[in-house]
Amino acid sequence: MSEELKNVTATNVTATVKWFKPEKGFGFVRLADGSGEAFLHASVLAAASLPNPVEGTTVVCDLAQGAKGPQVVAIHSATPPETPPAPRARNQRPPRTTASAAQPMGQPTAQFDDAGESFARPPKPQRERRERQAEPAGPATMAYGTVRWYNLDSQSGLIEPWEDGATVYFDRATLRQSGLDIVADGEDVRYLAVGSEDAPVAQRVELI
């Protein structure tokens, strides 16, 4: 254990596992008092002879202040949730409606004059469609992911989030603002994203 984690800041703290990635070897817990989250490393579980926890597991643990925030340094007990968490379902978009086959869009509509004779009314001119700009969906949020790819020619790339959600776009300007010159494919990062749910953009990227 590093020197910075030897000084325990809180003992017998109750928390709930937010998520844990066995393939990554770490995850996060939510503190029961609502003060935030704490980092959980696989080595702490191994020291307590505990298996990898599932989302919703309640733990009683000790905390210490690490370089990037609170971290779990010891676990005294772990209680699995009564019902395993259900897989998160992505929101399904409703199907688009199409014009009726009996009256195709843009075709003249039959009208009748005072004498009962039919005539064709010219179609209304179509309005020019404008692309609606995506608006930020609330404040920026910190999340974790893995760099899917970074292209040196376009100086841009994508981050695959560890939790459900759309891939996150970032560019060279974002890296420079974060104090980075370049990132490699497959690197794990922590990022601050803004924008719509379908097209988030990273404002800051940090290596973890």
C-alpha positions in Angstrom: 0.0 0.0 0.0 1.4 3.4 -0.9 2.3 5.9 1.8 -0.5 8.3 0.9 -3.1 5.6 1.7 -1.8 4.6 5.1 -3.6 7.4 6.9 -7.2 6.2 7.2 -9.7 9.1 7.2 -12.9 7.2 8.0 -13.7 3.8 9.5 -16.7 1.5 9.3 -18.3 3.5 6.5 -21.3 2.0 4.8 -21.3 2.2 1.0 -23.0 0.6 -2.0 -21.1 -0.7 -5.0 -21.9 1.6 -8.0 -20.0 -0.7 -10.5 -17.0 -3.0 -10.5 -15.1 -4.2 -13.6 -13.3 -7.5 -13.0 -11.4 -7.1 -16.3 -10.2 -3.7 -15.2 -9.6 -4.7 -11.6 -11.4 -1.7 -10.0 -14.6 0.1 -9.6 -16.4 2.7 -7.4 -18.8 2.7 -4.4 -21.4 5.3 -3.4 -21.1 6.5 0.2 -24.3 6.1 2.2 -24.1 9.5 3.7 -24.4 11.1 0.3 -20.9 12.7 0.4 -19.8 11.2 -2.9 -18.0 8.2 -4.2 -14.8 6.2 -3.4 -12.4 4.2 -5.6 -12.3 0.4 -5.0 -9.4 -1.7 -6.2 -9.3 -5.4 -6.6 -6.4 -5.7 -4.2 -8.6 -4.6 -1.3 -11.1 -7.4 -2.1 -8.3 -9.9 -2.3 -7.0 -8.8 1.1 -10.5 -9.4 2.6 -10.8 -12.7 0.7 -14.0 -11.4 -1.0 -15.2 -12.2 -4.5 -15.8 -9.5 -7.1 -18.9 -7.6 -6.0 -22.0 -6.9 -8.2 -23.8 -3.6 -8.5 -25.8 -2.9 -5.4 -23.6 -4.8 -3.0 -23.5 -3.1 0.5 -20.0 -2.9 2.1 -18.7 -1.7 5.4 -15.2 -0.3 4.8 -12.4 2.1 5.8 -11.5 5.0 3.6 -8.3 7.0 3.0 -7.5 10.0 0.8 -5.7 9.1 -2.4 -4.2 11.2 -5.1 -7.5 11.3 -7.0 -10.0 11.3 -4.2 -11.3 8.9 -1.5 -10.3 5.3 -1.8 -11.4 2.1 0.0 -8.5 0.6 1.9 -10.2 -2.1 3.9 -13.5 -4.0 3.7 -15.0 -5.5 6.9 -18.2 -7.0 5.4 -20.0 -7.3 2.1 -23.7 -8.0 1.6 -25.0 -8.8 -1.9 -28.2 -7.2 -3.0 -31.5 -9.1 -2.4 -32.2 -9.1 -6.2 -29.5 -8.9 -8.8 -29.5 -5.7 -10.9 -31.3 -6.1 -14.2 -29.4 -5.3 -17.4 -29.8 -1.7 -18.4 -31.9 -1.3 -21.5 -31.1 1.4 -24.0 -33.9 3.7 -24.8 -35.7 2.7 -28.0 -36.7 5.4 -30.4 -40.3 5.2 -31.7 -40.5 4.3 -35.4 -40.9 7.1 -37.9 -44.3 7.5 -39.4 -44.5 7.5 -43.2 -46.9 9.1 -45.6 -49.9 7.0 -46.6 -49.5 5.0 -49.8 -52.9 6.1 -50.9 -51.8 9.7 -50.9 -48.1 10.0 -51.5 -46.5 13.2 -50.1 -46.2 15.9 -52.7 -49.0 14.7 -55.0 -51.9 17.0 -55.9 -54.9 16.7 -53.7 -58.3 16.4 -55.3 -60.6 19.4 -54.8 -64.1 20.3 -56.1 -65.5 23.6 -57.3 -69.0 24.9 -56.9 -70.2 23.0 -60.0 -68.9 19.7 -58.6 -66.1 19.5 -61.1 -62.8 18.2 -59.6 -59.6 20.0 -60.1 -56.1 19.5 -58.8 -54.7 21.8 -56.2 -50.9 22.4 -56.6 -48.9 21.0 -53.7 -47.6 23.3 -51.0 -44.0 24.3 -51.4 -41.8 22.3 -49.1 -40.0 24.2 -46.4 -36.3 23.9 -46.1 -35.4 21.7 -43.2 -32.7 22.9 -40.8 -30.6 20.7 -38.7 -31.4 21.3 -35.0 -28.2 21.8 -33.0 -27.7 19.5 -30.1 -28.1 21.2 -26.8 -26.2 20.3 -23.7 -28.1 17.9 -21.5 -27.5 19.3 -18.1 -24.1 19.9 -16.4 -20.8 18.2 -17.4 -20.3 14.8 -15.8 -17.1 12.9 -14.9 -17.0 9.4 -16.2 -14.6 6.6 -17.2 -13.9 4.9 -20.5 -11.3 3.4 -22.9 -9.9 5.1 -26.0 -11.4 3.3 -29.0 -9.1 5.1 -31.4 -7.2 8.3 -31.9 -6.3 9.5 -35.5 -3.2 11.6 -35.8 -4.3 12.9 -39.2 -7.6 14.2 -38.1 -6.3 14.8 -34.6 -9.6 13.5 -33.1 -10.8 10.3 -31.5 -13.5 8.4 -29.6 -13.8 7.1 -26.1 -15.9 4.0 -25.3 -17.6 4.6 -21.9 -17.5 1.8 -19.3 -21.1 2.4 -18.5 -24.0 2.4 -21.0 -24.0 5.3 -23.4 -22.8 6.7 -26.7 -19.2 7.0 -27.6 -17.6 10.3 -26.6 -15.8 12.5 -29.2 -12.6 14.4 -28.4 -9.9 16.2 -30.3 -6.3 17.6 -30.0 -7.6 20.8 -28.4 -9.2 18.8 -25.6 -6.0 16.9 -25.0 -3.9 20.1 -24.9 -6.3 21.7 -22.4 -5.9 18.5 -20.3 -2.1 18.7 -20.4 -1.8 15.7 -22.8 0.0 15.6 -26.1 -1.4 12.3 -27.4 -3.3 9.2 -26.2 -3.0 5.6 -27.5 -5.7 3.2 -28.6 -6.9 1.1 -25.6 -5.8 3.5 -22.9 -8.1 3.9 -19.9 -9.1 7.5 -19.2 -11.3 9.6 -17.0 -13.2 12.4 -18.9 -15.6 15.2 -18.4 -18.3 15.2 -21.1 -21.0 17.7 -22.2 -23.5 17.7 -24.9 -26.5 15.7 -25.9 -27.0 12.0 -24.8 -26.5 10.8 -28.4 -23.4 13.0 -29.2 -21.4 13.8 -26.0 -18.1 15.7 -26.4 -15.2 15.5 -23.9 -14.1 18.8 -22.3 -11.2 17.2 -20.3 -9.4 13.9 -20.6 -7.1 12.3 -17.9 -5.1 9.1 -18.0 -5.8 6.7 -15.1 
